[in-house]
Amino acid sequence: MQLKSLKPSLASLNRVCPQSKNKPRPVSEARASSHHQPMTAPPPDAASVPTTPVTLSPGINRAPPKPGEICFLASDSPPAQEARKALVARYGEAPLAQARVVVALGGDGFMLQTLHALTDRDVPVYGMNRGTVGFLMNDFSLEALPERIARAQETVLNPLRMQAKTLAGTVHEALAINEVSLLRMGPQAARLRIYVDGKVRLDELVCDGALVATPAGSTAYNYSAHGPILPLGAEVLALTAIAAFRPRRWRGALLPKMAKVRFEVLEPEKRPVMAEADAQSVREVTCVDVETDPTIRLRLLHDAGHGLEERIIREQFV
């Protein structure tokens, strides 16, 4: 049986925070190199980068990063690239392999991409919004960045690990920070059998799909599918149906964080199904296993008083 990893390519992250003059390489390869140099860029006019005033709130008293200890990563959008140039000019830059903290500039999609790239590194990530929604991001400002990082609240996330077997017999593996979802590929509804910890809990679910969401991802696709919003400290996962046809009234279940969920696709040739771990897709799956990976710790920083727990609570009263 062939096992393939779906870990996203890190070429874009290596491009925005170069590790060497050679071709972009995955972070896992770049870690072994000891001759990386930060990129030098002509300082932009700081006045051309929109910024907002910063009010510092009491928070954790960690030491502020020194000049040259931050790695700045940015999405390809012009606002993110301009912000990166201004921040590097002001605070200097460290190569990714040597950084004390990573600052991600973009939207929620880029934050997820950055976290996926850092699954094998114990480094905190502080995001600033240069995208659209920015649920996972802090407000953007050029001012007092080291002080904001020093006072930020830290949230540790454990991702989901997905193993998906296809009709061809290949097993694909991927991590998901938000959710693992199964979706019908054709005009006919999917037929799924659901196991929890090896026991059949739902013999047949006829639906457009189903998903397993983490607390951090419960406000995303899960919430749009009428799943519950989960507090970070709840230590549970949301199992949510997407447009369930039979049982028509079944809306899902809350499961312990360490539960092992298996989706078995019934009639996979006639009713093809795809699986997604965040944005990593596998087509024509026959069986998908999902469980929390407690060995991976993703460290997310938010301004004091605006942590992920507070954002999740606030989202329920919008």
C-alpha positions in Angstrom: 0.0 0.0 0.0 1.4 3.4 -1.0 1.3 6.2 1.5 1.5 9.8 0.2 1.9 12.9 2.3 -0.2 15.9 1.3 1.8 18.5 3.3 1.6 21.7 1.2 4.6 22.9 -0.7 6.6 25.6 1.2 8.0 27.2 -1.9 5.9 30.4 -1.4 6.9 30.7 2.2 10.6 30.2 1.3 10.2 32.8 -1.4 8.8 35.5 0.9 11.4 34.7 3.6 14.4 33.4 1.6 16.7 30.8 3.2 19.5 31.0 0.6 20.2 32.0 -2.9 19.4 28.5 -4.2 16.0 27.3 -5.3 13.2 27.5 -2.7 13.2 24.3 -0.6 10.8 22.8 1.9 11.3 24.0 5.5 12.3 20.5 6.6 15.2 20.6 4.2 16.1 24.2 4.9 16.4 23.5 8.6 19.7 21.6 8.0 21.4 24.5 6.3 23.4 26.9 8.4 24.4 29.5 5.9 21.0 31.3 5.4 21.0 35.0 5.0 17.9 37.3 5.3 16.7 39.1 2.3 17.7 42.7 1.9 15.1 45.0 0.3 15.0 48.7 -0.3 13.1 50.3 2.5 9.7 51.5 1.3 8.2 54.8 2.3 6.5 53.9 5.6 3.9 56.5 5.0 2.7 54.5 2.0 1.7 51.5 4.2 -1.7 52.1 6.0 -1.4 51.5 9.7 -3.5 51.9 12.8 -2.5 53.3 16.3 -1.7 50.6 18.9 -2.9 50.5 22.5 -0.8 48.1 24.5 -2.8 45.9 26.9 -1.4 44.0 29.9 -0.4 40.4 28.9 2.3 37.8 29.3 5.7 39.3 30.2 7.8 37.4 27.7 11.0 39.1 26.4 10.3 41.2 23.3 12.1 39.9 20.2 15.2 41.8 19.4 16.0 43.3 15.9 16.8 40.6 13.5 14.9 37.9 15.5 11.6 38.0 13.6 10.9 36.2 10.3 8.3 38.0 8.2 6.2 35.9 5.9 3.7 37.5 3.5 1.1 36.4 1.0 1.5 37.4 -2.6 -1.0 40.3 -2.3 0.5 43.8 -2.8 -0.7 45.0 0.6 1.0 42.1 2.3 4.2 42.5 0.3 4.3 46.3 1.0 3.7 45.7 4.7 6.5 43.1 4.8 9.0 45.5 3.2 8.2 48.3 5.7 8.4 45.9 8.7 11.8 44.4 7.6 13.1 48.0 7.1 12.1 48.9 10.6 12.8 45.7 12.6 15.3 43.7 10.6 14.7 40.1 9.8 15.9 36.6 10.7 15.9 33.6 8.4 13.1 31.1 9.2 15.5 28.5 10.7 16.8 31.0 13.2 13.7 33.1 14.1 12.3 33.4 17.6 8.9 34.3 16.2 7.2 34.3 12.8 5.0 37.2 11.7 2.5 36.2 9.0 1.1 39.0 6.8 -2.1 38.2 4.9 -5.5 36.7 5.6 -6.8 33.6 7.3 -5.8 31.4 4.3 -2.2 32.5 4.5 -2.2 32.0 8.3 -3.3 28.3 7.8 -0.6 27.9 5.1 2.0 29.3 7.5 0.9 27.0 10.4 1.0 24.0 8.1 4.5 24.9 7.1 5.6 25.1 10.7 4.2 21.7 12.0 7.8 20.5 12.7 9.0 23.7 14.4 8.4 25.0 17.9 8.0 28.7 17.0 5.1 31.0 17.8 3.3 32.8 14.9 1.9 36.3 15.2 -0.4 37.2 12.4 -1.3 40.7 11.1 -4.3 41.2 8.8 -3.5 42.2 5.2 -6.3 40.1 3.8 -10.1 40.2 4.2 -11.8 38.6 7.2 -8.7 38.0 9.3 -10.4 36.0 12.1 -7.1 34.4 13.0 -5.1 37.7 12.6 -4.3 40.7 14.7 -4.8 44.3 13.5 -2.0 45.6 11.3 0.3 48.3 12.6 4.0 49.2 12.0 4.2 50.5 15.6 5.5 48.7 18.7 5.6 45.2 17.2 8.1 43.7 19.6 6.1 45.0 22.6 2.8 43.6 21.1 4.5 40.2 20.6 5.9 40.3 24.2 2.4 40.9 25.7 0.5 38.6 23.3 -1.6 35.6 24.6 -0.6 32.2 23.2 -3.0 29.5 22.1 -1.7 26.0 21.4 -3.5 24.1 18.7 -3.3 20.3 18.0 -4.3 19.6 14.3 -6.3 16.7 13.0 -4.5 14.0 11.1 -6.3 12.5 8.1 -5.6 9.2 6.3 -7.7 8.8 3.1 -7.7 5.6 1.1 -8.7 5.9 -2.6 -10.2 3.5 -5.1 -6.7 3.1 -6.6 -5.5 1.8 -3.2 -3.3 4.7 -2.4 -3.4 6.1 1.1 -2.9 9.9 1.5 -2.0 11.6 4.7 -2.6 15.2 5.7 -3.0 17.5 8.6 -6.0 19.9 9.2 -6.1 22.8 11.5 -9.7 23.7 10.9 -11.5 20.6 9.6 -11.5 17.4 7.6 -14.5 17.2 5.3 -16.0 14.7 2.9 -18.0 16.0 -0.1 -19.9 14.3 -2.9 -18.2 14.7 -6.3 -21.1 14.1 -8.6 -24.9 14.7 -8.8 -25.8 11.9 -6.5 -25.8 12.2 -2.7 -23.0 10.5 -0.8 -23.6 7.4 1.4 -21.4 7.3 4.4 -21.0 4.9 7.3 -19.6 6.5 10.5 -17.5 4.7 13.1 -16.3 6.3 16.4 -13.5 4.5 18.2 -14.1 1.4 16.1 -17.9 1.2 16.8 -20.5 1.9 14.1 -22.4 4.9 15.3 -24.4 5.7 12.1 -24.9 2.8 9.7 -25.9 5.1 6.8 -25.8 8.8 6.3 -27.1 10.1 3.0 -25.9 13.6 2.5 -23.8 16.1 0.5 -21.0 15.4 2.9 -19.8 15.4 6.5 -16.9 17.0 8.5 -14.9 16.8 11.7 -13.9 20.2 13.0 -11.6 21.4 15.8 -12.6 24.1 18.2 -10.4 26.6 16.3 -12.1 25.6 13.0 -15.6 25.4 14.4 -16.4 29.0 13.3 -15.5 28.2 9.7 -17.0 25.6 7.4 -18.5 23.8 10.4 -20.5 26.8 11.4 -21.7 27.4 7.9 -23.0 23.8 7.9 -25.0 24.6 11.1 -22.5 22.9 13.3 -21.8 24.1 16.9 -19.2 26.7 17.8 -16.8 25.0 20.3 -14.9 26.8 23.1 -11.2 26.2 22.9 -11.1 24.6 26.3 -13.9 22.2 25.6 -11.6 19.3 24.5 -14.2 18.1 22.0 -14.6 17.8 18.2 -17.6 18.6 16.1 -19.0 15.9 13.8 -21.3 17.7 11.5 -23.5 16.6 8.5 -23.6 18.7 5.4 -27.1 18.8 3.9 -28.2 15.5 5.5 -31.0 13.8 3.6 -31.3 10.7 5.7 -31.5 10.6 8.7 -33.1 14.0 7.9 -33.0 15.3 11.4 -29.5 14.3 12.2 -27.3 17.3 12.7 -24.2 15.8 14.1 -22.5 15.0 17.4 -19.9 16.2 19.9 -17.0 13.8 20.4 -14.1 13.7 22.8 -11.0 15.4 21.4 -9.1 12.1 21.2 -11.9 10.2 19.5 -11.0 8.3 16.3 -13.5 8.8 13.5 -13.8 6.7 10.4 -15.9 7.4 7.4 -16.6 4.5 5.1 -17.9 5.5 1.7 -20.7 3.2 0.4 -20.9 2.7 -3.3 -17.8 4.7 -4.0 -17.8 4.0 -7.8 -21.4 5.0 -8.2 -21.4 7.9 -5.7 -17.8 9.3 -5.7 -16.6 11.3 -2.7 -13.6 13.5 -2.1 -11.9 14.3 1.2 -10.3 17.6 2.2 -7.9 18.4 5.1 -8.2 22.2 5.1 -7.4 22.9 1.4 -5.6 19.6 0.7 -7.9 17.4 -1.5 -8.0 13.7 -2.2 -10.5 12.4 -4.8 -12.4 9.2 -5.1 -11.9 8.1 -1.5 -13.2 4.8 0.0 -12.3 5.3 3.6 -11.1 8.2 5.7 -9.7 8.1 9.2 -9.6 11.3 11.3 -8.0 11.8 14.8 -6.3 14.5 16.8 -2.5 14.5 16.6 -1.3 15.6 20.2 2.3 15.4 19.2 2.1 18.5 17.0 1.8 21.9 18.8 1.0 25.0 16.8 1.6 28.2 18.7 -0.6 31.1 17.8 -0.2 34.6 19.3 -3.0 37.3 19.7 -3.0 40.7 21.2 -3.9 40.6 24.9 -7.7 40.7 25.4 -8.3 39.6 21.8 -7.2 36.0 21.9 -8.7 33.1 20.0 -10.9 32.1 22.9 -12.4 35.6 23.1 -12.9 35.7 19.3 -14.8 32.4 19.3 -17.1 33.6 22.1 -17.7 36.9 20.3 -18.6 35.2 17.1 -21.6 33.6 18.8 -23.2 37.0 19.5 -22.7 38.6 16.0 
